[in-house]
Amino acid sequence: MATLDIRGLDEFARDYSETRRRIVFVLGALDEAAMQVFLDFQTCAPVTIEPGGEGLSRRSICVSTPAQMIPEIVRALVGVNVAVYQIIAV
């Protein structure tokens, strides 16, 4: 059985820089409440919705943000009852 090399994941988790990364959030639904969370973060934090990023599917959105903002975004989404199924760094 092959082992999983998670060194890159560990480095990503410890990244407290302001370096923006492209992140795809796969949600239960990209409804009005979810979209409002991303719009709110866009106005007050270093979060940018990628051009065309909200049109990936009815359930996903691509944003550019520092890694340290990901838990904050997830917390806000859960706060408005939006399920987060996957977070992918692209």
C-alpha positions as CSV (number, residue, x, y, z in Angstrom):
1,M,0.0,0.0,0.0
2,A,1.4,3.4,-1.0
3,T,1.8,6.0,1.7
4,L,0.5,9.5,1.3
5,D,3.1,12.3,1.2
6,I,1.5,15.2,3.1
7,R,4.6,17.5,3.5
8,G,3.0,19.9,1.0
9,L,-0.2,19.9,2.9
10,D,1.6,20.6,6.1
11,E,3.4,23.6,4.5
12,F,0.1,24.9,3.2
13,A,-1.5,24.6,6.7
14,R,1.4,26.6,8.2
15,D,1.3,29.4,5.6
16,Y,0.5,32.6,7.4
17,S,1.7,34.8,4.6
18,E,-0.5,37.2,2.6
19,T,0.3,35.1,-0.5
20,R,-2.9,34.6,-2.4
21,R,-3.8,31.1,-3.6
22,R,-6.5,30.0,-6.0
23,I,-9.0,28.0,-3.9
24,V,-12.1,26.1,-5.1
25,F,-14.9,25.7,-2.6
26,V,-17.3,22.9,-3.4
27,L,-20.6,23.6,-1.5
28,G,-23.9,22.0,-0.9
29,A,-25.3,24.8,-3.1
30,L,-24.0,28.1,-4.3
31,D,-27.2,29.9,-3.2
32,E,-27.7,33.5,-2.3
33,A,-26.6,33.0,1.3
34,A,-23.3,31.4,0.2
35,M,-22.7,34.0,-2.4
36,Q,-23.3,36.8,0.1
37,V,-20.5,35.3,2.4
38,F,-18.0,35.5,-0.4
39,L,-19.1,39.0,-1.4
40,D,-18.8,40.1,2.3
41,F,-15.3,38.7,2.5
42,Q,-14.4,40.4,-0.8
43,T,-15.2,43.8,0.7
44,C,-13.4,43.5,4.0
45,A,-10.7,40.9,3.6
46,P,-8.1,39.9,1.0
47,V,-10.5,37.6,-0.9
48,T,-11.2,38.0,-4.6
49,I,-13.7,36.0,-6.6
50,E,-11.9,34.7,-9.6
51,P,-13.3,36.0,-13.0
52,G,-15.9,33.4,-14.0
53,G,-15.2,31.6,-10.7
54,E,-18.8,31.7,-9.5
55,G,-19.8,30.0,-12.7
56,L,-17.8,26.8,-12.3
57,S,-21.0,24.9,-11.3
58,R,-24.1,25.4,-9.3
59,R,-22.1,24.2,-6.3
60,S,-18.6,25.6,-6.5
61,I,-16.8,28.9,-6.6
62,C,-13.1,29.8,-7.2
63,V,-11.5,32.5,-5.1
64,S,-8.1,34.0,-4.6
65,T,-7.2,34.3,-0.9
66,P,-4.4,33.8,1.6
67,A,-4.5,30.3,3.1
68,Q,-5.2,31.8,6.6
69,M,-8.6,33.1,5.4
70,I,-9.9,29.6,4.5
71,P,-11.1,28.7,8.0
72,E,-12.7,32.0,8.4
73,I,-14.7,31.6,5.1
74,V,-15.7,28.0,6.1
75,R,-16.9,29.3,9.5
76,A,-19.0,32.0,7.9
77,L,-20.5,29.5,5.4
78,V,-21.4,27.1,8.2
79,G,-22.9,30.1,10.1
80,V,-25.5,30.6,7.3
81,N,-26.1,26.8,7.0
82,V,-24.2,26.2,3.8
83,A,-22.5,22.7,3.6
84,V,-18.8,22.7,2.6
85,Y,-18.0,19.4,0.9
86,Q,-14.5,20.1,-0.4
87,I,-11.8,22.7,-0.5
88,I,-9.3,22.4,-3.3
89,A,-6.1,24.4,-3.8
90,V,-5.5,24.8,-7.6
